[in-house]
């Protein structure tokens, strides 16, 4: 366990806050890193898969360092199908953690009918904590 993780765990423990589990279909414990909409949802398979998506479903995060539009790109997949990306303005921390080999997880936390594709789906990203 690295020093940052130990420090965070000890600070949360001193404050009487446990490490939150952020979903039943996810690892036993994870620290919530961010909550974000999915960028590019309308350009990938999100619209075609919309009726099959459910709140609480696990998502896969895939690092794309060779992405020509964003070297910090983190793709979001559902059952091997691309839904979109973490927004470019919000992907720095997650991409750096993934590059260091940290285990990350994601899940759907909100689905909404909206004309605005940025308002359709929201995900939580967590740092997995070993048991």
N, CA, C and O atoms as CSV, one atom per row, in Angstrom:
chain,resi,resn,atom,element,x,y,z
A,1,UNK,N,N,0.845,-1.165,0.000
A,1,UNK,CA,C,0.000,0.000,0.000
A,1,UNK,C,C,0.895,1.234,0.000
A,1,UNK,O,O,1.797,1.343,0.830
A,2,UNK,N,N,0.656,2.155,-0.914
A,2,UNK,CA,C,1.543,3.312,-0.988
A,2,UNK,C,C,1.248,4.321,0.119
A,2,UNK,O,O,0.232,4.225,0.806
A,3,UNK,N,N,2.140,5.279,0.280
A,3,UNK,CA,C,2.049,6.241,1.382
A,3,UNK,C,C,0.780,7.084,1.321
A,3,UNK,O,O,0.161,7.337,2.354
A,4,UNK,N,N,0.388,7.516,0.142
A,4,UNK,CA,C,-0.819,8.340,0.027
A,4,UNK,C,C,-2.046,7.566,0.480
A,4,UNK,O,O,-2.893,8.083,1.209
A,5,UNK,N,N,-2.127,6.322,0.038
A,5,UNK,CA,C,-3.279,5.503,0.395
A,5,UNK,C,C,-3.311,5.270,1.913
A,5,UNK,O,O,-4.374,5.340,2.530
A,6,UNK,N,N,-2.140,4.993,2.513
A,6,UNK,CA,C,-2.068,4.796,3.962
A,6,UNK,C,C,-2.510,6.061,4.697
A,6,UNK,O,O,-3.267,5.991,5.665
A,7,UNK,N,N,-2.030,7.223,4.227
A,7,UNK,CA,C,-2.398,8.493,4.854
A,7,UNK,C,C,-3.901,8.717,4.761
A,7,UNK,O,O,-4.540,9.057,5.757
A,8,UNK,N,N,-4.469,8.532,3.582
A,8,UNK,CA,C,-5.902,8.732,3.399
A,8,UNK,C,C,-6.694,7.782,4.291
A,8,UNK,O,O,-7.667,8.188,4.927
A,9,UNK,N,N,-6.283,6.534,4.337
A,9,UNK,CA,C,-6.976,5.545,5.153
A,9,UNK,C,C,-6.910,5.922,6.631
A,9,UNK,O,O,-7.905,5.796,7.345
A,10,UNK,N,N,-5.747,6.384,7.097
A,10,UNK,CA,C,-5.619,6.757,8.509
A,10,UNK,C,C,-6.426,8.016,8.827
A,10,UNK,O,O,-7.039,8.095,9.892
A,11,UNK,N,N,-6.437,8.997,7.929
A,11,UNK,CA,C,-7.222,10.209,8.159
A,11,UNK,C,C,-8.711,9.905,8.215
A,11,UNK,O,O,-9.427,10.428,9.069
A,12,UNK,N,N,-9.175,9.058,7.303
A,12,UNK,CA,C,-10.589,8.676,7.316
A,12,UNK,C,C,-10.929,7.932,8.602
A,12,UNK,O,O,-11.994,8.134,9.186
A,13,UNK,N,N,-10.013,7.069,9.037
A,13,UNK,CA,C,-10.228,6.321,10.278
A,13,UNK,C,C,-10.284,7.234,11.487
A,13,UNK,O,O,-11.127,7.038,12.363
A,14,UNK,N,N,-9.404,8.235,11.559
A,14,UNK,CA,C,-9.410,9.178,12.683
A,14,UNK,C,C,-10.694,9.996,12.723
A,14,UNK,O,O,-11.186,10.357,13.792
A,15,UNK,N,N,-11.228,10.282,11.537
A,15,UNK,CA,C,-12.460,11.067,11.467
A,15,UNK,C,C,-13.695,10.200,11.682
A,15,UNK,O,O,-14.818,10.705,11.689
A,16,UNK,N,N,-13.491,8.896,11.856
A,16,UNK,CA,C,-14.624,7.994,12.058
A,16,UNK,C,C,-15.369,7.684,10.777
A,16,UNK,O,O,-16.526,7.267,10.806
A,17,UNK,N,N,-14.704,7.889,9.654
A,17,UNK,CA,C,-15.319,7.637,8.361
A,17,UNK,C,C,-14.696,6.385,7.781
A,17,UNK,O,O,-13.477,6.304,7.629
A,18,UNK,N,N,-15.516,5.426,7.462
A,18,UNK,CA,C,-15.007,4.228,6.810
A,18,UNK,C,C,-14.816,4.479,5.335
A,18,UNK,O,O,-15.340,5.459,4.805
A,19,UNK,N,N,-14.081,3.623,4.660
A,19,UNK,CA,C,-13.955,3.729,3.219
A,19,UNK,C,C,-15.261,3.257,2.607
A,19,UNK,O,O,-15.672,2.123,2.848
A,20,UNK,N,N,-15.920,4.092,1.827
A,20,UNK,CA,C,-17.249,3.747,1.347
A,20,UNK,C,C,-17.217,2.714,0.232
A,20,UNK,O,O,-16.369,2.753,-0.659
A,21,UNK,N,N,-18.157,1.798,0.307
A,21,UNK,CA,C,-18.382,0.907,-0.822
A,21,UNK,C,C,-19.242,1.701,-1.788
A,21,UNK,O,O,-20.213,2.329,-1.368
A,22,UNK,N,N,-18.909,1.688,-3.077
A,22,UNK,CA,C,-19.695,2.508,-3.998
A,22,UNK,C,C,-20.482,1.652,-4.980
A,22,UNK,O,O,-20.777,2.099,-6.088
A,23,UNK,N,N,-20.818,0.450,-4.597
A,23,UNK,CA,C,-21.704,-0.343,-5.422
A,23,UNK,C,C,-21.607,-1.820,-5.136
A,23,UNK,O,O,-20.524,-2.336,-4.858
A,24,UNK,N,N,-22.738,-2.506,-5.203
A,24,UNK,CA,C,-22.761,-3.935,-4.896
A,24,UNK,C,C,-22.061,-4.752,-5.966
A,24,UNK,O,O,-21.527,-5.822,-5.668
A,25,UNK,N,N,-22.049,-4.281,-7.186
A,25,UNK,CA,C,-21.430,-5.044,-8.262
A,25,UNK,C,C,-19.955,-4.685,-8.423
A,25,UNK,O,O,-19.325,-5.071,-9.407
A,26,UNK,N,N,-19.417,-3.961,-7.478
A,26,UNK,CA,C,-18.049,-3.494,-7.545
A,26,UNK,C,C,-17.222,-4.185,-6.481
A,26,UNK,O,O,-17.754,-4.991,-5.717
A,27,UNK,N,N,-15.950,-3.893,-6.415
A,27,UNK,CA,C,-15.125,-4.484,-5.362
A,27,UNK,C,C,-15.710,-4.155,-3.997
A,27,UNK,O,O,-16.506,-3.226,-3.862
A,28,UNK,N,N,-15.315,-4.917,-2.990
A,28,UNK,CA,C,-15.856,-4.733,-1.650
A,28,UNK,C,C,-15.679,-3.307,-1.159
A,28,UNK,O,O,-16.567,-2.773,-0.493
A,29,UNK,N,N,-14.550,-2.676,-1.473
A,29,UNK,CA,C,-14.304,-1.325,-0.991
A,29,UNK,C,C,-13.622,-0.498,-2.069
A,29,UNK,O,O,-12.766,-0.980,-2.810
A,30,UNK,N,N,-14.029,0.756,-2.128
A,30,UNK,CA,C,-13.418,1.679,-3.077
A,30,UNK,C,C,-13.565,3.089,-2.528
A,30,UNK,O,O,-14.521,3.391,-1.814
A,31,UNK,N,N,-12.628,3.934,-2.859
A,31,UNK,CA,C,-12.703,5.349,-2.503
A,31,UNK,C,C,-13.237,6.084,-3.727
A,31,UNK,O,O,-12.697,5.952,-4.826
A,32,UNK,N,N,-14.283,6.845,-3.532
A,32,UNK,CA,C,-14.858,7.614,-4.628
A,32,UNK,C,C,-13.860,8.675,-5.069
A,32,UNK,O,O,-13.421,9.494,-4.262
A,33,UNK,N,N,-13.502,8.662,-6.345
A,33,UNK,CA,C,-12.562,9.631,-6.907
A,33,UNK,C,C,-13.307,10.754,-7.614
A,33,UNK,O,O,-12.984,11.928,-7.432
A,34,UNK,N,N,-14.296,10.399,-8.415
A,34,UNK,CA,C,-15.045,11.434,-9.110
A,34,UNK,C,C,-16.379,10.909,-9.591
A,34,UNK,O,O,-16.615,9.705,-9.681
A,35,UNK,N,N,-17.239,11.859,-9.896
A,35,UNK,CA,C,-18.548,11.591,-10.477
A,35,UNK,C,C,-18.630,12.488,-11.700
A,35,UNK,O,O,-18.456,13.701,-11.590
A,36,UNK,N,N,-18.895,11.904,-12.868
A,36,UNK,CA,C,-18.816,12.664,-14.118
A,36,UNK,C,C,-19.846,12.197,-15.131
A,36,UNK,O,O,-20.307,11.057,-15.074
A,37,UNK,N,N,-20.210,13.082,-16.063
A,37,UNK,CA,C,-20.980,12.630,-17.224
A,37,UNK,C,C,-20.034,11.878,-18.155
A,37,UNK,O,O,-18.819,11.889,-17.959
A,38,UNK,N,N,-20.595,11.231,-19.160
A,38,UNK,CA,C,-19.769,10.554,-20.169
A,38,UNK,C,C,-19.666,11.458,-21.385
A,38,UNK,O,O,-20.680,11.845,-21.967
A,39,UNK,N,N,-18.451,11.791,-21.764
A,39,UNK,CA,C,-18.212,12.616,-22.956
A,39,UNK,C,C,-18.320,11.738,-24.197
A,39,UNK,O,O,-17.860,10.596,-24.199
A,40,UNK,N,N,-18.923,12.269,-25.238
A,40,UNK,CA,C,-19.019,11.553,-26.504
A,40,UNK,C,C,-20.074,10.472,-26.533
A,40,UNK,O,O,-20.087,9.653,-27.452
A,41,UNK,N,N,-20.954,10.447,-25.559
A,41,UNK,CA,C,-22.002,9.426,-25.464
A,41,UNK,C,C,-22.781,9.307,-26.770
A,41,UNK,O,O,-23.111,8.201,-27.199
A,42,UNK,N,N,-23.071,10.426,-27.395
A,42,UNK,CA,C,-23.882,10.438,-28.613
A,42,UNK,C,C,-23.116,9.959,-29.845
A,42,UNK,O,O,-23.730,9.653,-30.866
A,43,UNK,N,N,-21.787,9.890,-29.768
A,43,UNK,CA,C,-20.987,9.514,-30.931
A,43,UNK,C,C,-20.587,8.044,-30.946
A,43,UNK,O,O,-20.105,7.548,-31.965
A,44,UNK,N,N,-20.776,7.355,-29.857
A,44,UNK,CA,C,-20.337,5.966,-29.771
A,44,UNK,C,C,-21.564,5.067,-29.646
A,44,UNK,O,O,-22.557,5.315,-30.330
A,45,UNK,N,N,-21.541,4.055,-28.821
A,45,UNK,CA,C,-22.651,3.114,-28.775
A,45,UNK,C,C,-23.672,3.411,-27.687
A,45,UNK,O,O,-24.617,2.645,-27.498
A,46,UNK,N,N,-23.494,4.505,-26.977
A,46,UNK,CA,C,-24.385,4.841,-25.877
A,46,UNK,C,C,-25.854,4.906,-26.261
A,46,UNK,O,O,-26.702,4.331,-25.579
A,47,UNK,N,N,-26.156,5.596,-27.336
A,47,UNK,CA,C,-27.559,5.728,-27.761
A,47,UNK,C,C,-28.162,4.374,-28.121
A,47,UNK,O,O,-29.313,4.103,-27.777
A,48,UNK,N,N,-27.406,3.522,-28.806
A,48,UNK,CA,C,-27.908,2.193,-29.198
A,48,UNK,C,C,-28.128,1.284,-27.997
A,48,UNK,O,O,-28.996,0.411,-28.019
A,49,UNK,N,N,-27.337,1.494,-26.947
A,49,UNK,CA,C,-27.415,0.636,-25.762
A,49,UNK,C,C,-28.305,1.219,-24.666
A,49,UNK,O,O,-28.505,0.576,-23.635
A,50,UNK,N,N,-28.829,2.398,-24.865
A,50,UNK,CA,C,-29.539,3.138,-23.833
A,50,UNK,C,C,-30.564,2.289,-23.062
A,50,UNK,O,O,-30.581,2.321,-21.831
A,51,UNK,N,N,-31.400,1.546,-23.756
A,51,UNK,CA,C,-32.466,0.787,-23.100
A,51,UNK,C,C,-31.942,-0.384,-22.270
A,51,UNK,O,O,-32.684,-0.944,-21.463
A,52,UNK,N,N,-30.682,-0.761,-22.454
A,52,UNK,CA,C,-30.093,-1.871,-21.697
A,52,UNK,C,C,-29.287,-1.399,-20.483
A,52,UNK,O,O,-28.905,-2.210,-19.639
A,53,UNK,N,N,-29.034,-0.115,-20.397
A,53,UNK,CA,C,-28.236,0.428,-19.288
A,53,UNK,C,C,-29.098,0.592,-18.041
A,53,UNK,O,O,-30.270,0.961,-18.126
A,54,UNK,N,N,-28.499,0.311,-16.875
A,54,UNK,CA,C,-29.188,0.426,-15.592
A,54,UNK,C,C,-28.272,1.071,-14.557
A,54,UNK,O,O,-27.058,0.865,-14.573
A,55,UNK,N,N,-28.856,1.842,-13.669
A,55,UNK,CA,C,-28.103,2.407,-12.555
A,55,UNK,C,C,-27.523,1.257,-11.736
A,55,UNK,O,O,-28.202,0.267,-11.462
A,56,UNK,N,N,-26.258,1.405,-11.350
A,56,UNK,CA,C,-25.581,0.375,-10.563
A,56,UNK,C,C,-24.734,-0.577,-11.385
A,56,UNK,O,O,-23.911,-1.301,-10.825
A,57,UNK,N,N,-24.913,-0.594,-12.704
A,57,UNK,CA,C,-24.121,-1.493,-13.535
A,57,UNK,C,C,-22.655,-1.082,-13.547
A,57,UNK,O,O,-22.324,0.103,-13.564
A,58,UNK,N,N,-21.788,-2.085,-13.538
A,58,UNK,CA,C,-20.348,-1.843,-13.601
A,58,UNK,C,C,-19.935,-1.451,-15.011
A,58,UNK,O,O,-20.525,-1.884,-16.001
A,59,UNK,N,N,-18.916,-0.629,-15.069
A,59,UNK,CA,C,-18.334,-0.189,-16.332
A,59,UNK,C,C,-16.851,-0.480,-16.290
A,59,UNK,O,O,-16.268,-0.609,-15.214
A,60,UNK,N,N,-16.239,-0.585,-17.457
A,60,UNK,CA,C,-14.798,-0.808,-17.526
A,60,UNK,C,C,-14.121,0.483,-17.972
A,60,UNK,O,O,-14.577,1.150,-18.901
A,61,UNK,N,N,-13.036,0.822,-17.300
A,61,UNK,CA,C,-12.228,1.974,-17.690
A,61,UNK,C,C,-11.025,1.466,-18.454
A,61,UNK,O,O,-10.325,0.564,-17.995
A,62,UNK,N,N,-10.781,2.042,-19.619
A,62,UNK,CA,C,-9.676,1.618,-20.481
A,62,UNK,C,C,-8.827,2.841,-20.788
A,62,UNK,O,O,-9.316,3.822,-21.348
A,63,UNK,N,N,-7.570,2.779,-20.424
A,63,UNK,CA,C,-6.644,3.889,-20.670
A,63,UNK,C,C,-6.247,3.890,-22.138
A,63,UNK,O,O,-5.920,2.839,-22.690
A,64,UNK,N,N,-6.270,5.066,-22.783
A,64,UNK,CA,C,-5.896,5.224,-24.190
A,64,UNK,C,C,-4.811,6.297,-24.318
A,64,UNK,O,O,-5.099,7.398,-24.787
A,65,UNK,N,N,-3.571,6.003,-23.913
A,65,UNK,CA,C,-2.514,7.021,-23.978
A,65,UNK,C,C,-2.158,7.446,-25.403
A,65,UNK,O,O,-1.599,8.526,-25.598
A,66,UNK,N,N,-2.470,6.622,-26.392
A,66,UNK,CA,C,-2.162,6.961,-27.787
A,66,UNK,C,C,-3.326,7.658,-28.482
A,66,UNK,O,O,-3.282,7.854,-29.697
A,67,UNK,N,N,-4.355,8.032,-27.751
A,67,UNK,CA,C,-5.504,8.717,-28.339
A,67,UNK,C,C,-5.024,10.029,-28.968
A,67,UNK,O,O,-4.403,10.839,-28.280
A,68,UNK,N,N,-5.296,10.258,-30.257
A,68,UNK,CA,C,-4.773,11.456,-30.929
A,68,UNK,C,C,-5.404,12.763,-30.450
A,68,UNK,O,O,-4.847,13.835,-30.687
A,69,UNK,N,N,-6.552,12.692,-29.783
A,69,UNK,CA,C,-7.235,13.908,-29.327
A,69,UNK,C,C,-6.930,14.251,-27.876
A,69,UNK,O,O,-7.063,15.404,-27.466
A,70,UNK,N,N,-6.518,13.245,-27.094
A,70,UNK,CA,C,-6.269,13.477,-25.672
A,70,UNK,C,C,-5.335,12.396,-25.135
A,70,UNK,O,O,-5.745,11.244,-24.997
A,71,UNK,N,N,-4.087,12.748,-24.829
A,71,UNK,CA,C,-3.144,11.744,-24.319
A,71,UNK,C,C,-3.507,11.209,-22.929
A,71,UNK,O,O,-2.926,10.222,-22.478
A,72,UNK,N,N,-4.464,11.855,-22.248
A,72,UNK,CA,C,-4.923,11.367,-20.931
A,72,UNK,C,C,-6.272,10.653,-21.043
A,72,UNK,O,O,-6.950,10.457,-20.034
A,73,UNK,N,N,-6.663,10.267,-22.241
A,73,UNK,CA,C,-7.994,9.690,-22.475
A,73,UNK,C,C,-8.230,8.420,-21.660
A,73,UNK,O,O,-7.375,7.540,-21.566
A,74,UNK,N,N,-9.438,8.363,-21.072
A,74,UNK,CA,C,-9.899,7.174,-20.355
A,74,UNK,C,C,-11.259,6.805,-20.954
A,74,UNK,O,O,-12.257,7.496,-20.749
A,75,UNK,N,N,-11.267,5.704,-21.695
A,75,UNK,CA,C,-12.477,5.229,-22.358
A,75,UNK,C,C,-13.363,4.510,-21.342
A,75,UNK,O,O,-12.869,3.884,-20.404
A,76,UNK,N,N,-14.681,4.608,-21.542
A,76,UNK,CA,C,-15.651,3.926,-20.690
A,76,UNK,C,C,-16.389,2.903,-21.541
A,76,UNK,O,O,-17.049,3.249,-22.520
A,77,UNK,N,N,-16.265,1.629,-21.147
A,77,UNK,CA,C,-16.920,0.524,-21.862
A,77,UNK,C,C,-17.975,-0.130,-20.986
A,77,UNK,O,O,-17.860,-0.159,-19.761
A,78,UNK,N,N,-19.001,-0.653,-21.638
A,78,UNK,CA,C,-20.035,-1.459,-20.986
A,78,UNK,C,C,-20.095,-2.778,-21.738
A,78,UNK,O,O,-20.465,-2.807,-22.912
A,79,UNK,N,N,-19.739,-3.855,-21.083
A,79,UNK,CA,C,-19.707,-5.186,-21.707
A,79,UNK,C,C,-18.923,-5.176,-23.024
A,79,UNK,O,O,-19.349,-5.766,-24.017
A,80,UNK,N,N,-17.781,-4.503,-23.016
A,80,UNK,CA,C,-16.913,-4.474,-24.185
A,80,UNK,C,C,-17.329,-3.511,-25.282
A,80,UNK,O,O,-16.726,-3.508,-26.355
A,81,UNK,N,N,-18.335,-2.701,-25.042
A,81,UNK,CA,C,-18.812,-1.748,-26.052
A,81,UNK,C,C,-18.593,-0.328,-25.542
A,81,UNK,O,O,-18.917,-0.007,-24.399
A,82,UNK,N,N,-18.039,0.512,-26.405
A,82,UNK,CA,C,-17.657,1.872,-26.015
A,82,UNK,C,C,-18.874,2.776,-25.841
A,82,UNK,O,O,-19.678,2.954,-26.756
A,83,UNK,N,N,-18.983,3.347,-24.624
A,83,UNK,CA,C,-20.019,4.337,-24.355
A,83,UNK,C,C,-19.504,5.753,-24.588
A,83,UNK,O,O,-20.262,6.631,-25.002
A,84,UNK,N,N,-18.218,5.976,-24.324
A,84,UNK,CA,C,-17.633,7.307,-24.459
A,84,UNK,C,C,-16.384,7.401,-23.607
A,84,UNK,O,O,-15.657,6.420,-23.450
A,85,UNK,N,N,-16.134,8.579,-23.057
A,85,UNK,CA,C,-14.904,8.849,-22.313
A,85,UNK,C,C,-15.193,9.662,-21.055
A,85,UNK,O,O,-16.217,10.337,-20.957
A,86,UNK,N,N,-14.273,9.585,-20.096
A,86,UNK,CA,C,-14.306,10.565,-19.016
A,86,UNK,C,C,-14.034,11.914,-19.668
A,86,UNK,O,O,-13.200,11.989,-20.571
A,87,UNK,N,N,-14.701,12.973,-19.247
A,87,UNK,CA,C,-14.462,14.284,-19.857
A,87,UNK,C,C,-12.991,14.687,-19.757
A,87,UNK,O,O,-12.344,14.470,-18.732
A,88,UNK,N,N,-12.483,15.267,-20.816
A,88,UNK,CA,C,-11.078,15.674,-20.882
A,88,UNK,C,C,-10.684,16.584,-19.724
A,88,UNK,O,O,-9.575,16.481,-19.200
A,89,UNK,N,N,-11.572,17.457,-19.333
A,89,UNK,CA,C,-11.267,18.404,-18.255
A,89,UNK,C,C,-11.219,17.719,-16.886
A,89,UNK,O,O,-10.728,18.305,-15.921
A,90,UNK,N,N,-11.729,16.470,-16.794
A,90,UNK,CA,C,-11.803,15.768,-15.515
A,90,UNK,C,C,-11.034,14.447,-15.484
A,90,UNK,O,O,-11.201,13.673,-14.542
A,91,UNK,N,N,-10.196,14.166,-16.487
A,91,UNK,CA,C,-9.589,12.833,-16.540
A,91,UNK,C,C,-8.146,12.750,-16.039
A,91,UNK,O,O,-7.564,11.665,-16.047
A,92,UNK,N,N,-7.561,13.849,-15.610
A,92,UNK,CA,C,-6.152,13.853,-15.225
A,92,UNK,C,C,-5.846,12.903,-14.077
A,92,UNK,O,O,-4.952,12.064,-14.189
A,93,UNK,N,N,-6.577,13.026,-12.977
A,93,UNK,CA,C,-6.290,12.189,-11.796
A,93,UNK,C,C,-6.463,10.710,-12.108
A,93,UNK,O,O,-5.609,9.897,-11.756
A,94,UNK,N,N,-7.555,10.360,-12.760
A,94,UNK,CA,C,-7.821,8.942,-13.053
A,94,UNK,C,C,-6.781,8.387,-14.018
A,94,UNK,O,O,-6.302,7.270,-13.824
A,95,UNK,N,N,-6.425,9.140,-15.048
A,95,UNK,CA,C,-5.425,8.644,-16.000
A,95,UNK,C,C,-4.075,8.448,-15.316
A,95,UNK,O,O,-3.377,7.472,-15.593
A,96,UNK,N,N,-3.701,9.366,-14.427
A,96,UNK,CA,C,-2.427,9.218,-13.710
A,96,UNK,C,C,-2.447,8.006,-12.787
A,96,UNK,O,O,-1.460,7.275,-12.705
A,97,UNK,N,N,-3.555,7.786,-12.094
A,97,UNK,CA,C,-3.657,6.610,-11.223
A,97,UNK,C,C,-3.586,5.321,-12.040
A,97,UNK,O,O,-2.926,4.364,-11.634
A,98,UNK,N,N,-4.255,5.296,-13.175
A,98,UNK,CA,C,-4.218,4.100,-14.025
A,98,UNK,C,C,-2.802,3.869,-14.550
A,98,UNK,O,O,-2.345,2.729,-14.625
A,99,UNK,N,N,-2.111,4.946,-14.910
A,99,UNK,CA,C,-0.735,4.823,-15.405
A,99,UNK,C,C,0.204,4.280,-14.331
A,99,UNK,O,O,1.201,3.632,-14.648
A,100,UNK,N,N,-0.109,4.542,-13.065
A,100,UNK,CA,C,0.701,4.013,-11.954
A,100,UNK,C,C,0.316,2.580,-11.596
A,100,UNK,O,O,0.926,1.968,-10.720
A,101,UNK,N,N,-0.688,2.055,-12.271
A,101,UNK,CA,C,-1.098,0.682,-12.003
A,101,UNK,C,C,-2.166,0.537,-10.941
A,101,UNK,O,O,-2.468,-0.579,-10.517
A,102,UNK,N,N,-2.744,1.648,-10.502
A,102,UNK,CA,C,-3.827,1.577,-9.514
A,102,UNK,C,C,-5.037,0.904,-10.159
A,102,UNK,O,O,-5.294,1.083,-11.349
A,103,UNK,N,N,-5.770,0.138,-9.372
A,103,UNK,CA,C,-6.983,-0.522,-9.863
A,103,UNK,C,C,-8.165,0.421,-9.683
A,103,UNK,O,O,-8.493,0.829,-8.569
A,104,UNK,N,N,-8.790,0.755,-10.794
A,104,UNK,CA,C,-9.914,1.676,-10.791
A,104,UNK,C,C,-11.179,0.916,-11.192
A,104,UNK,O,O,-11.117,-0.097,-11.888
A,105,UNK,N,N,-12.314,1.419,-10.743
A,105,UNK,CA,C,-13.586,0.828,-11.134
A,105,UNK,C,C,-14.577,1.950,-11.389
A,105,UNK,O,O,-14.377,3.086,-10.958
A,106,UNK,N,N,-15.649,1.614,-12.097
A,106,UNK,CA,C,-16.660,2.618,-12.417
A,106,UNK,C,C,-18.024,1.948,-12.473
A,106,UNK,O,O,-18.146,0.746,-12.709
A,107,UNK,N,N,-19.039,2.766,-12.249
A,107,UNK,CA,C,-20.407,2.262,-12.343
A,107,UNK,C,C,-21.340,3.403,-12.720
A,107,UNK,O,O,-21.022,4.576,-12.523
A,108,UNK,N,N,-22.481,3.044,-13.258
A,108,UNK,CA,C,-23.503,4.024,-13.619
A,108,UNK,C,C,-24.230,4.454,-12.351
A,108,UNK,O,O,-24.681,3.611,-11.576
A,109,UNK,N,N,-24.346,5.768,-12.138
A,109,UNK,CA,C,-25.066,6.259,-10.964
A,109,UNK,C,C,-26.307,7.074,-11.314
A,109,UNK,O,O,-27.149,7.328,-10.453
A,110,UNK,N,N,-26.418,7.482,-12.571
A,110,UNK,CA,C,-27.609,8.243,-12.964
A,110,UNK,C,C,-27.850,8.091,-14.455
A,110,UNK,O,O,-26.926,8.180,-15.264
A,111,UNK,N,N,-29.110,7.861,-14.803
A,111,UNK,CA,C,-29.557,7.837,-16.189
A,111,UNK,C,C,-30.735,8.798,-16.290
A,111,UNK,O,O,-31.620,8.782,-15.435
A,112,UNK,N,N,-30.757,9.627,-17.314
A,112,UNK,CA,C,-31.838,10.600,-17.440
A,112,UNK,C,C,-32.150,10.827,-18.910
A,112,UNK,O,O,-31.245,10.942,-19.736
A,113,UNK,N,N,-33.428,10.889,-19.229
A,113,UNK,CA,C,-33.843,11.267,-20.578
A,113,UNK,C,C,-33.542,12.752,-20.725
A,113,UNK,O,O,-34.024,13.563,-19.934
A,114,UNK,N,N,-32.764,13.109,-21.712
A,114,UNK,CA,C,-32.396,14.506,-21.908
A,114,UNK,C,C,-31.972,14.713,-23.354
A,114,UNK,O,O,-31.376,13.826,-23.966
A,115,UNK,N,N,-32.275,15.870,-23.892
A,115,UNK,CA,C,-31.787,16.210,-25.233
A,115,UNK,C,C,-30.293,16.480,-25.212
A,115,UNK,O,O,-29.601,16.295,-26.212
A,116,UNK,N,N,-29.802,16.923,-24.052
A,116,UNK,CA,C,-28.388,17.216,-23.887
A,116,UNK,C,C,-27.649,15.907,-23.611
A,116,UNK,O,O,-27.870,15.302,-22.562
A,117,UNK,N,N,-26.770,15.444,-24.526
A,117,UNK,CA,C,-26.081,14.172,-24.296
A,117,UNK,C,C,-25.219,14.169,-23.034
A,117,UNK,O,O,-24.963,13.104,-22.473
A,118,UNK,N,N,-24.770,15.335,-22.577
A,118,UNK,CA,C,-23.978,15.433,-21.348
A,118,UNK,C,C,-24.839,15.170,-20.123
A,118,UNK,O,O,-24.307,14.903,-19.046
A,119,UNK,N,N,-26.149,15.239,-20.262
A,119,UNK,CA,C,-27.053,15.018,-19.144
A,119,UNK,C,C,-27.684,13.640,-19.116
A,119,UNK,O,O,-28.520,13.369,-18.254
A,120,UNK,N,N,-27.308,12.766,-20.030
A,120,UNK,CA,C,-27.955,11.455,-20.134
A,120,UNK,C,C,-27.470,10.434,-19.116
A,120,UNK,O,O,-28.270,9.692,-18.547
A,121,UNK,N,N,-26.162,10.395,-18.886
A,121,UNK,CA,C,-25.605,9.344,-18.041
A,121,UNK,C,C,-24.476,9.905,-17.183
A,121,UNK,O,O,-23.654,10.692,-17.651
A,122,UNK,N,N,-24.453,9.489,-15.934
A,122,UNK,CA,C,-23.408,9.923,-15.018
A,122,UNK,C,C,-22.777,8.678,-14.394
A,122,UNK,O,O,-23.463,7.704,-14.084
A,123,UNK,N,N,-21.458,8.731,-14.217
A,123,UNK,CA,C,-20.727,7.590,-13.666
A,123,UNK,C,C,-19.932,8.013,-12.432
A,123,UNK,O,O,-19.543,9.172,-12.285
A,124,UNK,N,N,-19.703,7.042,-11.555
A,124,UNK,CA,C,-18.782,7.213,-10.438
A,124,UNK,C,C,-17.540,6.405,-10.737
A,124,UNK,O,O,-17.617,5.280,-11.229
A,125,UNK,N,N,-16.393,6.991,-10.434
A,125,UNK,CA,C,-15.112,6.298,-10.589
A,125,UNK,C,C,-14.512,6.155,-9.205
A,125,UNK,O,O,-14.464,7.112,-8.432
A,126,UNK,N,N,-14.054,4.948,-8.898
A,126,UNK,CA,C,-13.478,4.693,-7.584
A,126,UNK,C,C,-12.110,4.047,-7.661
A,126,UNK,O,O,-11.780,3.363,-8.630
A,127,UNK,N,N,-11.328,4.272,-6.632
A,127,UNK,CA,C,-10.038,3.617,-6.455
A,127,UNK,C,C,-10.281,2.384,-5.616
A,127,UNK,O,O,-10.718,2.495,-4.470
A,128,UNK,N,N,-10.006,1.206,-6.162
A,128,UNK,CA,C,-10.259,-0.045,-5.459
A,128,UNK,C,C,-9.263,-0.199,-4.312
A,128,UNK,O,O,-8.071,0.062,-4.468
A,129,UNK,N,N,-9.766,-0.624,-3.172
A,129,UNK,CA,C,-8.976,-0.814,-1.966
A,129,UNK,C,C,-8.884,-2.319,-1.701
A,129,UNK,O,O,-9.913,-2.983,-1.580
A,130,UNK,N,N,-7.666,-2.865,-1.608
A,130,UNK,CA,C,-7.559,-4.295,-1.303
A,130,UNK,C,C,-8.130,-4.599,0.074
A,130,UNK,O,O,-8.026,-3.794,0.999
A,131,UNK,N,N,-8.728,-5.766,0.190
A,131,UNK,CA,C,-9.353,-6.167,1.459
A,131,UNK,C,C,-8.312,-6.397,2.537
A,131,UNK,O,O,-8.659,-6.740,3.667
